[in-house]
């Protein structure tokens, strides 16, 4: 992923986390039989996961570690 810096990745992550907080309340509503959905919460979650991985990868690279390992708990 050329051209993406740690600062850019962190900024994107921050924006997606803010978007998640914004749509957590009143994501959709109906008036007189018409509905409006503001955003796809599932897509926001995917973007947050993506940018978290990018931040972790770029942080590891910046600190000299070549590999990022994830530990999945039960």
DOFIMAR-126977 format. One record per residue (C-alpha): residue number from 1; residue in three letters; chain; x, y, z. Coordinates in nm, 2 decimals, m for minus. Example, Ala and Ser with C-alpha at 12.3 -4.5 7.8 and 13.67 -1.06 7.14 Angstrom:
# DOFIMAR-126977
i/aa/ch/x/y/z
1/ALA/A/1.23/m0.45/0.78;
2/SER/A/1.37/m0.11/0.71;
END
This chain:
# DOFIMAR-126977
i/aa/ch/x/y/z
1/UNK/A/0.00/0.00/0.00;
2/UNK/A/0.22/0.28/m0.13;
3/UNK/A/0.17/0.64/m0.03;
4/UNK/A/m0.03/0.58/0.28;
5/UNK/A/0.15/0.71/0.59;
6/UNK/A/0.08/0.63/0.95;
7/UNK/A/m0.06/0.98/1.00;
8/UNK/A/m0.30/0.93/0.71;
9/UNK/A/m0.41/0.59/0.83;
10/UNK/A/m0.46/0.72/1.19;
11/UNK/A/m0.67/1.01/1.05;
12/UNK/A/m0.89/0.78/0.85;
13/UNK/A/m0.93/0.55/1.15;
14/UNK/A/m1.03/0.85/1.36;
15/UNK/A/m1.29/0.96/1.10;
16/UNK/A/m1.45/0.62/1.08;
17/UNK/A/m1.47/0.59/1.46;
18/UNK/A/m1.64/0.93/1.47;
19/UNK/A/m1.88/0.81/1.19;
20/UNK/A/m1.96/0.51/1.39;
21/UNK/A/m2.05/0.72/1.69;
22/UNK/A/m2.26/0.95/1.48;
23/UNK/A/m2.47/0.68/1.33;
24/UNK/A/m2.51/0.48/1.65;
25/UNK/A/m2.79/0.71/1.74;
26/UNK/A/m3.09/0.76/1.51;
27/UNK/A/m2.94/0.56/1.22;
28/UNK/A/m3.28/0.52/1.06;
29/UNK/A/m3.63/0.65/1.10;
30/UNK/A/m3.97/0.64/0.93;
31/UNK/A/m4.23/0.91/0.87;
32/UNK/A/m4.57/0.86/0.70;
33/UNK/A/m4.46/0.52/0.56;
34/UNK/A/m4.13/0.65/0.42;
35/UNK/A/m3.80/0.53/0.56;
36/UNK/A/m3.45/0.69/0.57;
37/UNK/A/m3.13/0.50/0.66;
38/UNK/A/m2.84/0.73/0.72;
39/UNK/A/m2.55/0.49/0.69;
40/UNK/A/m2.46/0.12/0.67;
41/UNK/A/m2.32/0.04/1.02;
42/UNK/A/m2.18/m0.29/0.90;
43/UNK/A/m1.97/m0.11/0.63;
44/UNK/A/m1.84/0.14/0.89;
45/UNK/A/m1.73/m0.15/1.11;
46/UNK/A/m1.54/m0.30/0.81;
47/UNK/A/m1.37/0.03/0.75;
48/UNK/A/m1.27/0.06/1.11;
49/UNK/A/m1.13/m0.29/1.11;
50/UNK/A/m0.94/m0.21/0.79;
51/UNK/A/m0.79/0.11/0.91;
52/UNK/A/m0.70/m0.05/1.25;
53/UNK/A/m0.49/m0.31/1.06;
54/UNK/A/m0.33/m0.04/0.85;
55/UNK/A/m0.23/0.16/1.16;
56/UNK/A/m0.09/m0.15/1.33;
57/UNK/A/0.10/m0.25/1.02;
58/UNK/A/0.25/0.10/0.97;
59/UNK/A/0.32/0.14/1.34;
60/UNK/A/0.51/m0.19/1.34;
61/UNK/A/0.71/m0.08/1.03;
62/UNK/A/0.79/0.25/1.19;
63/UNK/A/0.92/0.08/1.50;
64/UNK/A/1.14/m0.16/1.30;
65/UNK/A/0.93/m0.47/1.35;
66/UNK/A/0.85/m0.64/1.03;
67/UNK/A/0.56/m0.85/1.14;
68/UNK/A/0.23/m0.78/1.32;
69/UNK/A/0.08/m1.06/1.52;
70/UNK/A/m0.28/m1.08/1.63;
71/UNK/A/m0.38/m1.27/1.94;
72/UNK/A/m0.74/m1.39/1.93;
73/UNK/A/m0.88/m1.45/2.28;
74/UNK/A/m1.17/m1.67/2.37;
END
